[in-house]
Amino acid sequence: MQALPLLCAPMSTAGLKRPVDPRKLALQGAEYTGRIGLAELKRFSAAIVGDCEPLQYNIVFDRSDDGHALMKGTASGEVFLECQRCLGPVKHQLETEFLLRPVLTDAQAETHQKNVDVVLLDEEGLLDMTACLEDELLLNLPIVCYHESGECSITMEYGEQIEELENPAAEAENNPFAILAQLNNANKKE
């Protein structure tokens, strides 16, 4: 009996340029590995500060035990986000993992497994992998981001705030309406 050649899953490092049929790719066990730049991720580039090196990604198509197509993926890279204190750039190491089940209809989406998210295919049953990857990157950005203590250009010492609140003379000096109060008192004396 002659041994059958091993079938290798197609691997692409050319990018995620064209829509794909994830069901066919799941049957083939396809894998996409590569780097993607900000030029291809318009929404993501608007959510970060400045430029960054291309992000690494790996997406593997597989089938679940019940025969549904699955997309298992990871993406990582170093990006800069805006510090919510000083509004300066903060370095953030982005690491994301996702497990998606491509579906054609909302009804199919309602019957998915609890540990698997769904991604809706277009009317032709195709998936824009760039948009899908971009969605996962956006979902994994932190809601707020700060510099570490001592690294931020804005320093807010808790003790200084308390002193200002406890010192009424300092509060009166810093009050922009203090001059109006003086004018009002002057009018009352006349």
Contacts in CASP RR format, 6 or more apart in sequence:
PFRMAT RR
TARGET T0000
AUTHOR 0000-0000-0000
METHOD contacts of the structure
MODEL  1
MQALPLLCAPMSTAGLKRPVDPRKLALQGAEYTGRIGLAELKRFSAAIVG
DCEPLQYNIVFDRSDDGHALMKGTASGEVFLECQRCLGPVKHQLETEFLL
RPVLTDAQAETHQKNVDVVLLDEEGLLDMTACLEDELLLNLPIVCYHESG
ECSITMEYGEQIEELENPAAEAENNPFAILAQLNNANKKE
9 28 0 8 1.000
9 29 0 8 1.000
9 30 0 8 1.000
9 31 0 8 1.000
10 28 0 8 1.000
10 30 0 8 1.000
10 31 0 8 1.000
11 30 0 8 1.000
11 31 0 8 1.000
11 32 0 8 1.000
11 33 0 8 1.000
12 31 0 8 1.000
12 32 0 8 1.000
12 33 0 8 1.000
12 34 0 8 1.000
13 33 0 8 1.000
13 34 0 8 1.000
13 35 0 8 1.000
15 32 0 8 1.000
15 34 0 8 1.000
15 36 0 8 1.000
16 32 0 8 1.000
16 36 0 8 1.000
16 40 0 8 1.000
16 57 0 8 1.000
16 59 0 8 1.000
16 129 0 8 1.000
16 130 0 8 1.000
16 133 0 8 1.000
17 130 0 8 1.000
19 122 0 8 1.000
19 124 0 8 1.000
19 126 0 8 1.000
19 127 0 8 1.000
19 128 0 8 1.000
19 129 0 8 1.000
20 126 0 8 1.000
20 127 0 8 1.000
20 129 0 8 1.000
21 125 0 8 1.000
21 126 0 8 1.000
21 127 0 8 1.000
22 61 0 8 1.000
22 69 0 8 1.000
22 71 0 8 1.000
22 102 0 8 1.000
22 121 0 8 1.000
22 127 0 8 1.000
23 69 0 8 1.000
23 102 0 8 1.000
23 125 0 8 1.000
25 61 0 8 1.000
25 69 0 8 1.000
26 61 0 8 1.000
26 62 0 8 1.000
26 63 0 8 1.000
26 69 0 8 1.000
26 70 0 8 1.000
27 63 0 8 1.000
28 61 0 8 1.000
29 60 0 8 1.000
29 61 0 8 1.000
29 62 0 8 1.000
30 60 0 8 1.000
30 61 0 8 1.000
31 58 0 8 1.000
31 59 0 8 1.000
31 60 0 8 1.000
31 61 0 8 1.000
32 57 0 8 1.000
32 58 0 8 1.000
32 59 0 8 1.000
32 60 0 8 1.000
32 129 0 8 1.000
33 57 0 8 1.000
33 58 0 8 1.000
33 59 0 8 1.000
34 56 0 8 1.000
34 57 0 8 1.000
34 58 0 8 1.000
35 54 0 8 1.000
35 55 0 8 1.000
35 56 0 8 1.000
35 57 0 8 1.000
36 54 0 8 1.000
36 55 0 8 1.000
36 57 0 8 1.000
36 130 0 8 1.000
36 133 0 8 1.000
37 54 0 8 1.000
37 55 0 8 1.000
38 44 0 8 1.000
38 45 0 8 1.000
38 48 0 8 1.000
38 51 0 8 1.000
38 52 0 8 1.000
38 54 0 8 1.000
39 45 0 8 1.000
40 130 0 8 1.000
41 55 0 8 1.000
41 130 0 8 1.000
41 133 0 8 1.000
41 134 0 8 1.000
41 137 0 8 1.000
43 134 0 8 1.000
43 138 0 8 1.000
44 134 0 8 1.000
44 137 0 8 1.000
44 138 0 8 1.000
47 138 0 8 1.000
47 141 0 8 1.000
48 79 0 8 1.000
48 80 0 8 1.000
48 81 0 8 1.000
48 141 0 8 1.000
49 80 0 8 1.000
49 81 0 8 1.000
49 82 0 8 1.000
49 88 0 8 1.000
49 89 0 8 1.000
50 80 0 8 1.000
50 89 0 8 1.000
52 77 0 8 1.000
52 78 0 8 1.000
52 79 0 8 1.000
52 80 0 8 1.000
53 77 0 8 1.000
53 78 0 8 1.000
55 75 0 8 1.000
55 76 0 8 1.000
55 77 0 8 1.000
55 79 0 8 1.000
55 94 0 8 1.000
55 137 0 8 1.000
56 75 0 8 1.000
56 76 0 8 1.000
56 77 0 8 1.000
57 73 0 8 1.000
57 74 0 8 1.000
57 75 0 8 1.000
57 133 0 8 1.000
58 73 0 8 1.000
58 74 0 8 1.000
58 75 0 8 1.000
59 71 0 8 1.000
59 72 0 8 1.000
59 73 0 8 1.000
59 129 0 8 1.000
59 133 0 8 1.000
60 71 0 8 1.000
60 72 0 8 1.000
60 73 0 8 1.000
61 69 0 8 1.000
61 70 0 8 1.000
61 71 0 8 1.000
62 69 0 8 1.000
62 70 0 8 1.000
62 71 0 8 1.000
62 72 0 8 1.000
63 69 0 8 1.000
63 70 0 8 1.000
64 70 0 8 1.000
64 101 0 8 1.000
64 113 0 8 1.000
64 116 0 8 1.000
68 101 0 8 1.000
69 101 0 8 1.000
69 102 0 8 1.000
70 99 0 8 1.000
70 100 0 8 1.000
70 101 0 8 1.000
70 116 0 8 1.000
71 98 0 8 1.000
71 99 0 8 1.000
71 100 0 8 1.000
71 101 0 8 1.000
71 102 0 8 1.000
71 119 0 8 1.000
71 132 0 8 1.000
72 98 0 8 1.000
72 99 0 8 1.000
73 97 0 8 1.000
73 98 0 8 1.000
73 99 0 8 1.000
73 136 0 8 1.000
74 95 0 8 1.000
74 96 0 8 1.000
74 97 0 8 1.000
74 98 0 8 1.000
75 94 0 8 1.000
75 95 0 8 1.000
75 96 0 8 1.000
75 133 0 8 1.000
75 136 0 8 1.000
75 137 0 8 1.000
76 93 0 8 1.000
76 94 0 8 1.000
76 95 0 8 1.000
76 96 0 8 1.000
77 93 0 8 1.000
77 94 0 8 1.000
77 95 0 8 1.000
78 91 0 8 1.000
78 92 0 8 1.000
78 93 0 8 1.000
78 94 0 8 1.000
79 91 0 8 1.000
79 92 0 8 1.000
79 94 0 8 1.000
80 89 0 8 1.000
80 90 0 8 1.000
80 91 0 8 1.000
80 92 0 8 1.000
81 89 0 8 1.000
81 90 0 8 1.000
81 92 0 8 1.000
81 141 0 8 1.000
81 142 0 8 1.000
81 145 0 8 1.000
82 88 0 8 1.000
82 89 0 8 1.000
82 90 0 8 1.000
82 145 0 8 1.000
83 89 0 8 1.000
83 90 0 8 1.000
83 145 0 8 1.000
83 146 0 8 1.000
83 147 0 8 1.000
83 152 0 8 1.000
84 144 0 8 1.000
84 145 0 8 1.000
84 146 0 8 1.000
85 146 0 8 1.000
85 147 0 8 1.000
85 152 0 8 1.000
85 154 0 8 1.000
85 156 0 8 1.000
86 147 0 8 1.000
86 152 0 8 1.000
86 153 0 8 1.000
86 154 0 8 1.000
88 147 0 8 1.000
88 153 0 8 1.000
90 145 0 8 1.000
90 146 0 8 1.000
90 147 0 8 1.000
92 141 0 8 1.000
92 142 0 8 1.000
92 145 0 8 1.000
94 137 0 8 1.000
94 140 0 8 1.000
94 141 0 8 1.000
95 140 0 8 1.000
96 136 0 8 1.000
96 137 0 8 1.000
96 139 0 8 1.000
96 140 0 8 1.000
98 117 0 8 1.000
98 136 0 8 1.000
99 115 0 8 1.000
99 116 0 8 1.000
99 117 0 8 1.000
100 116 0 8 1.000
100 117 0 8 1.000
100 118 0 8 1.000
100 119 0 8 1.000
100 132 0 8 1.000
101 112 0 8 1.000
101 113 0 8 1.000
101 116 0 8 1.000
101 117 0 8 1.000
101 118 0 8 1.000
101 119 0 8 1.000
102 118 0 8 1.000
102 119 0 8 1.000
102 120 0 8 1.000
102 121 0 8 1.000
102 127 0 8 1.000
103 109 0 8 1.000
103 112 0 8 1.000
103 118 0 8 1.000
103 119 0 8 1.000
103 120 0 8 1.000
103 121 0 8 1.000
104 120 0 8 1.000
104 121 0 8 1.000
104 125 0 8 1.000
106 120 0 8 1.000
108 118 0 8 1.000
109 118 0 8 1.000
109 120 0 8 1.000
112 118 0 8 1.000
119 127 0 8 1.000
119 132 0 8 1.000
119 135 0 8 1.000
121 127 0 8 1.000
122 128 0 8 1.000
146 152 0 8 1.000
163 170 0 8 1.000
164 170 0 8 1.000
164 171 0 8 1.000
164 174 0 8 1.000
165 171 0 8 1.000
172 178 0 8 1.000
175 181 0 8 1.000
END
